[in-house]
Amino acid sequence: MTNESILSVSHLEKVYGGRGNHTKALDNLSFEVRPGEFVGIMGASGSGKTTLLNCISTIDKPTAGTITVDGTDITALKGKALSRFRRERLGFIFQDCNLLDTLTAFENIALALTILGTPTGQIDKLVNATAGLLGLEKVLNKYPYQLSGGEQQRVAAARAIITSPALILADEPTGALDSKSAQMLLGQLAQLNRQQQATIVMVTHDAFTASWCHRILFIKDGQLFHELRRDGQDRRQFFSRIIGVVSQLGGDAADVL
């Protein structure tokens, strides 16, 4: 890893509502993510973790502070420049997959490349290579309704990484999956991170899911409450430490197991 940050969040604030009745969802929040890191963001409902991801993904605009991705201050981008940056430099994996029902798995994965004007021959090569990374070679001609939940989410992951984005943002990617499918997806995300040096920031409420990360940022009341680093521990040990912090945050067992 280099010393340059791929993501820098500096003094971020997000306020909702008017002057008389406002809520500060993010409160002077700062942190950095280096290239090749796999970072989890955890916090109780209402902690600000989803607002944070929405600001990084440019879905929402912060009230104050800056967010720099791959050297570009995305809080200063507008219109077409913002759309282009989102399309070319960010990858997204959502809980509900967001696949297009009328397109095959191949076409869903290829969509971003098609929009970017990538030559057809190159698209075929890139889609097949990416499908290979995620074990999707046998389902490329199937439509979303013909795929299991785990396969759909892996197609979404393939779509997210196909353009080699600077940053992959995952919002509760295992939330709709059974435990076996969740474990398979997380294993493949970890493999992408390890082999392709993909930089991943993942919001999750689930301690098992978080245990696959290198580092966890815990958010409370819009501020950074605690940070955990895995530092070579196995996932079982890291999981126990995550549970310990979650209990300090006030999360109950039903929310983390």
KAMOFEN-V260245 format. One record per helix or strand. SS is the DSSP state (H for helix, E for strand). FROM is the first residue (numbers start at 0). TO is the last residue. Records with the same first field share a line. If there is no record, write none. Layout:
# KAMOFEN-V260245
SS->FROM-TO / FROM-TO
This chain:
# KAMOFEN-V260245
E->4-16 / 21-33 / 37-41 / 63-68 / 71-72 / 89-92 / 103-103 / 142-142 / 166-170 / 199-202 / 214-219 / 222-228
H->48-55 / 73-75 / 78-88 / 104-114 / 119-132 / 136-138 / 143-145 / 148-160 / 178-195 / 206-209 / 234-248 / 252-255
